[in-house]
Each structure stands twice: as C-alpha cells, then as structure tokens.
Amino acid sequence: MSAPLSAAERAAERYTDGEWHRLHPATPLLRGGIVFVAILGFVLSNLRERIVGFFVGTPDFGGDPIDQIYDHGWEGWALLAIAVVLLLCLGAFYLSWRMHSFRITDDAVEVRSGILFRTQRKARLDRIQGINVVRPVLARIFGAAKLDISVAGHDANVQLAYLGSSLADGLRGDVLRMASGVRASEAGTGSAAGGAVADGTVAAGPVTAGPAADGAVAPGAPDGRVGAVSDLVTRRVNEFIAPELDPNAAPPESVVKIPPLRLLGSLVLSGFTIFLLVVIALLVIGASTGRVWLLLIVLPGLLGSASFYINRFTKSLRYSIAGTPDGVRVGFGLLTLSNETLPPGRIHAVEVLQPLLWRPFGWWQIRIDTAGHSKEKGAAGQPNTTMLPVGDAVDVSRVLGLVLPNFATDEHRDLIAAGMTSKGRDAFTGSPRRAAWVRPFSWQRNGYRIVDGVILLRRGIVWRSLAMVPLARLQSVEIEQGPIDRLLGLAGARLHTVSGPVRPRLAALDAPQSVTLFDDVASGAIASAQSDRSHRWAELPFEQAAPLAAPPTAPASATPQTAAPDTSAHREENH
Amino acid sequence: MSNRLDLSVGEWQRVSPKYVVVVIVGAIVSGVVLAAAATFLWLVAQWSWGWVLLAVVVIGTIVGLIIAPRRARSIGYRMRDDDLLFRRGIMYQRFVSVPYGRMQLIDINRGPVGRILGLADLKFVTAAASTSVVIPGLPEPVAAELRDRLVELAESRRAGL
C-alpha cells in the first residue's frame, strides 16, 4: 500500500503479513495482574506489624516467620529461595510469552498458546461477527489493550491479549479491512488492470476512509527524537484521558452520546425501580404489622440492587455509538474501556422499545441480536446487546441508520416512526377486531409490514416495541395456532433469529393473513439471502461495477481457491 | 373447522404409519411412570388427594392414546425449491419453513422403539436455537436419503450466517 499511513497502521501492517508474531511483553504480568496484586497484598498484610514496627518501634512478640528465619540464621537460604522463586516465575513468564503467538493471514486469525498444553485457535476473517478492543485499568497504565475477535457461536472468541494500545486499534482496522474484502478486490483490480499503478489508487480509498484510529498519536511521532521519555509519558497520559472514540474515525453526525442525567433518569424510571418500590412497600407493611423478619430476608437483595444501579450507570456512562466505514462502533466503560466494532451484516434483529414510564420523556432503547458475542460483558453483565441504553427519537433514527444502514434511510423514516409510535390503522397489516379478545389494548397497534427485505413487527401499547428483522439474516419462520386462536380465527407468527434479547414474534393475526405472512417471509428470506453481500461489505461497489469479472473473493495472490471457476467457490470460501 | 391453518402447498409427505407405535409406547411408558408416582403418593405417602392425581394421569394417558394416530398423521414435511416446510400438531398447530441455505447440520437419531421398527428421527439445526424442527418416524433408508439430499441442497445454497 503506497497511500500515507498513520503510525498505528504502519505498525499494524507489519503484523498482518501472515507470519507468527508475539504479543506485548507485559502480557503475562497483565494477565496475572490480579493475582500479583493479591500476592503482594497477602505478603504486606502478613508483614504489617513488622513494617509498622520497623518505623514506629512497637514491642516484638516474636513468632512470625521472619523471626524464625532470623533466629536460625537462615537468611541466606531464605533469600536464595526467594530468588529462585522469582527466577522461576520470570522464566515461566518468559516462556509463556515466547509460546504465545498469533498470526494474521489473508483469510484467518490464529492464536497459539500454552507451555505444556498447547492450544491453537483459528477464526476465519469472513466469519468475524465483531471485534472488541478492551482496555482494563491495569492495561491502560501500561498502554496495552486486548483485541477480542468473536465469531459465531458460544465462547467462540480469539483473543489477542495484550497488544500495544495503538497497535490494537491499527490491527482492528486492518483485520476488518481484510475481512471486508478490500484486499481481495484490490488484488482483483490489480490483476485486471495488469499493473501496480491501479493498486495504489484503489488502496488510497479504503486506507484514508478506514478507521484512522490513531490520528491523535500519529502527529507526535516524527518530532519525538529528543524528549522520547517525556513524549512517552505524555502519550500515555493522552491515551488515558483521550476520548474513547477518536474524532477522525467517525463522522460527527453519526455519533450518539448519552447525557448522564438522562441515563440516571432512565435508570430511575426502569421497571426494576417499580419492582423495588413494590418490595419496599411490602416491607413497610410487613414491618408495621410486626413482621420484621421479612426485612432480614430481603435486605441483602436490596443492597444488591444498589450495585445493579451503580454498575449500570458506570458502565453506560461513557456510552458512545458511531458509524465507521467498517461497521458500527460501540464504546462504553469508565475504568475498563471497551469498544466493539460490528461489521455490516452482522446484526440479525433490531428492536426499538419504550417502557410506559419512558413515554413522557420520549425515550427509547435499542437492542440487537448478533451471532457472536465478545467475552467482555455489557452493562448488565450480559453479552453486550444494547445498542442504545436510552435516547430520544433523534438518537434512535441515528442509531438505526447505523445498525440498518440500507434500510433506515430517509425513505423509510415515516414508516419507522409509524412503527414506533402509531396507534394503528395505517400502512401496517394489522389484526382483525376479534383479536381484541386476546389483545384488548394493543390489537389495533399489532401489525407487520415487509418493505425492501426487512420485516417490521409492531406490537404493545404499554410496552411499545418495534422489531425489525432483515430477511437476509432470518434463519426460519413459523406460524402457530392454539385452541383459543382457532376459535377466534387467529394465529401467531414467530421469526427465528440467532439467540439474543430480541425475539421477533407477533400474536393474534388473522389466520389467512398469517399464511400470507408465512409465504411472503419464507420467499423473501430466500431471495434476500441469495442477493445478500453484506458479509463482504467493501466488495459491494466493486461487484456492482464489474459483475462479470473474475470472482473478486478469490484473491489472486493469497488462497488456493483461486483456481475454482464460478461463484460457488465464493460461497464455499465463506464457510 | 374453517379456522384451521392450512398452507395451500399441495400434498404433504407423511411420516411412516409405524410411527404411531412409537407414540403409543411413549404415552404408555410415561403414563405408567406417572401413575406409579401418583399411586405412591396416594397409598404410601398417604396424600389424600393422590387419587385425583392418579385419575388425571389415567385419563390423560387414555386421551393421549386415542389421539396418538391423529398426532402421528398430523406430522408432515414438504421439500420446496428453496426451503423445507414442516408441520405438526392438532391442538397446537405449527408450520415452519427452513431455507436450505440456513441448515447448519442435520442429525439422525434413533430411539429404542424406533430402532426395532426401523425408524429414525431427522433433526435440523440452524443458527437459531428456536427453529427446532424434528421429523420423527422416517424409515431409516428414507431418513438417510433425505439427509444426503438436504446436505447437498444446503451446500449448493449456502449463504452467510
């Protein structure tokens, strides 16, 4: 690539050459960080009296291990033992660091580790569901970060822990770029044009457009000759206090932030608070009628709920969502920073919902289903599936524009707004009047609409909810009818997506209408799945430009599949 | 009843008639176990409402046995060009469509009774746990053939996740 690269990208470039590389030298220390602190604390607390005595001069009661050693004249041996243990630790650390290596080839990320028990993990680039850069407090001090690459499935992560902080950002950009098919299409254009000149021009686009994740650090690099140390320190400090999302990485209009007061309000007005109030009311009643023992049972739970609020609050405090060329980027955390990039086409279902208490304020929440989950937990200790903890209608339309870039456009804005707030009787296909028997309040609102390969399911009048499922991601569809439904001539529909908080379903539809829905969704899912190319998102314009050219996914330089003639090679390669 | 759901897709492939035996044996076995538990509660544990429980179990089992043939007949599947349709249930009807390209793997299971009768269950797994499509009671050669056919179709229609 001849285009100008930032320092981080130049550093990252060295790591994506398909050779084995080692991680940050402080890795064993950071991984065992907690253990170290614990051991140190244990030793210190055991020697507390001695240390205090050393400075203040309290009477010596004897009997502690150091006295024993002293009395027997074993100082030499003790020091030797400590030295040996330290050396062994260092040796083990060094060895584990030596044995822990990773490589990034054109189609996979591999990690191998372990001294006695070797493990090796490999994640295909085109199967990547998300890349998370995590910076725990201790690692931030050392300027290191974890790169957590998740592929579909439970516990299917490849972790590069730890890397240099800016390197992690650069590598993320590189891996995403490789997964997006840019390199492949570059190779395709290069060979098609028959020269390296074309290569440079093609590369310029993605590189400058790519997440120039380290723009803040790069300018400091050239003049850092003299004050290298002070430069390092300022850089660390800058990294520490810098905003978690670099302004160069995303256009400002695609960034959503949550004001702390709103976050606080949303937590206070959550369903959990109502539950808590009910419990407290019961307690008060119980206490006033002399059943104080109730308090003893419930008190631990109440204390636990405080930690729930604090946890939610601190984790969501620096929440930010932004659109980058390689997908949606979600960052959060106060001390431990986490910052995940979900490439396009990895979001299987989106739900916009509004509890009753949020309605006066016009607040909404957005949740999604994804196939892979980062090891790092989200705000509620669950996999991080909340795209927007709380936001107003403007935030919602921005976030939807990020998670469903092809659908949530101006063209469909009214439709989505109708799905969110409408009381019914509009362009959505609704339930018949007799559905009021099973959905007394929401039968008018209940409805669905299929537009441009996305199905919108609208339901709930108390808990407003609008679920959107791209049919290209749908796994299967089901309609069902129980005895009560049959009496009323109704039926329910259920769309099966990968597991997550969004469970798209719609009850109390007109029975013949549900059959129509079933047929439309089934055929729509097949058609969209065949035309869907979002898993190789950057290839899209290229393929449109030259649809009859050689299969762009078969990179001329890299994989042995090049020889395969037709598009079925493309499909196989994706598996 | 005209309210019943029906897809106008033509003839459904049905499972083997012998599958009724599997359903009946299953109903009898679970009925006997539950009845034994109820009897234990009633006579040994001296739980006075035990006889009601026993009656419920017996009636439930008998009803289960009566509708067993209909339940077995209600199961059907149909292979369309790009997806597999599946149906089952009388009281609770259920229709599922699984596009071939979404199938991640296909299991063949054989229970003890099914094995005696030469039957096998075919289970489809997609990336969604809630899909849960199992075609029970297929004759073993049919099951094996269907599996090979479906794997082939899934292979040719693969799309991303």
Interface residues (C-beta under 8 A of the other chain):
Chain A: D126 R127 Q129 A152 G345 A371 A472 R473 L474 Q475 S476 V477 E478 I479 E480 Q481 G482 P483 R486 L487 L488 G489 A491 R494 H496 T497 V498 S499 R503 A511 S514 V515 F518 D519 V521 A522 S523 A525 I526 A529 Q530 D532 S534 H535 S568 R571 E572 N574 H575
Chain B: M1 N3 R4 L5 D6 L7 S8 D82 D83 G89 M91 Y92 Q93 R94 F95 V96 S97 V98 P99 G101 R102 T126 A127 A128 A129 S130 T131 V133 S156 R157 R158 A159 G160 L161
